[in-house]
């Protein structure tokens, strides 16, 4: 059943992330101006790559949660928040500090990671 949870989480996170970026990109453009990337419509190979990347994140999340011995929803969401702070948030703040990434762009990506991880936590928690 965990395989179904991982696959479902990967597809759902991809769909929600796509909707999120469609909504967040205009806000980023207002904040960043001409420096904002024109991401355009992704090529099919990028869609497949993103689905694979998200499946890897969902698999890693499920593995970590399983090693912790508890995959119920409340524990999974707490784990998602801990992982979000410990990895994407730390990496994205580093990109602002060291790589001169605009804070609005980093915040947009941080929001995407938070959305993905919580969604993965809920789906994996329900379908484990």
N, C-alpha and C positions, 0 to 999 in steps of 0.2 A: 504494500500500500504506500510505502514511502516513495517509491518510484513515481507513482501517480501524483503524489503531492509535489514532488520536485518538478515534474513536467508541467503540471497545472500552474505552479508558482512561477515558473519561468515564462510561460506564455502570458499569464495575467500581468506579471511585472513588466513585460515588454509592452503590452497594450497600454497599461496605465502610464508607463513612462513616456510613451509616444504622445498620449493625450496631455500629459504634464508639460512636455517640452513645447507642444503646440501652443499651450496657454502661456508658458513662462518666457518663451523667446521674445515676444514683443516687449515685455517688461525689461528684459535684458538689453534689447536694442535701445530703449529709451534711456537706460542708465549708462550704457557703454558707448552709444553712438556708432560712428563709423568703424570702431575697433571690433564690433561684434561680428562673429563669424556668420557667414551665410551657409548654414548647414544643408539647406535645400532638402529635397526628397532623397532618401537613402537608396543606394543601389541594392539590388537583391542580395548580393554577397554580404553587404553590411548588415542587412536585416538578419541573415542567417548567423553571422558572426555575433551579433548582439544577443540573439536567442541562445547561442552556445555559451557566451559569457555569463548570461543570467542563469542558465542551468548550472553552470559551475558554481556560481555564488549560492544558489539554492542548495546544491549538493553539499557544499562546504558548511553552510548554515545547519542543514539537517544532521550532518556528521557531528558538528560541535554540540548541537543540542542533544543528540543521542548519547554522546559521551558524558554529558552532564546528567544524564539519567532522567530527564524530564522534558517532554515535548508538548505539554499542555499549553494552551494559548497564552495564559498570563505569563508563564515563565519564558515562552518563546518571544513574546513582545519585549520583555525586559532584556533578554539576550540580544534582540535586534537593536535596541537602543544602546546597549553597551558596545556592540560591534560597530555601530554607526559612529559613536564618539571616538572609539579607539582606532578606527581605521580611516574611513572616508573623510570624516571631519578633520582629523589631524592632517591627513595628506592634503586636503583642499586648503586648509589654512596655511600650510607650508607653501603651496603654489602661489598664494597671495603674497606671502612674505618674501620668498626667494625667487620666484619666476615672474613676478609682476603681473599675475593674472588679476583681472579686475575683480574686486570683491563681489559685484553683482553676478558675475559669471560663476564664481566659486559658490556663492549662495544658491544659485540655480541648481548646480550640480549636487550640492549638499542636500537640497530638498528632494531631488530625484533619488539619491541614495537612501534617504530616510524613508521615502515612500516605498521603494523596492524592498528594503529590509523588513519593514513592518508588514507589508503584504505577503512576503515570503514566510514570515513568522506565523501569520494567521493561517495561511493555507497549509503549510507544513504541520502546524499545530493541530489543525482540524483533520487532515488526511493521513496522519501518521499511523 
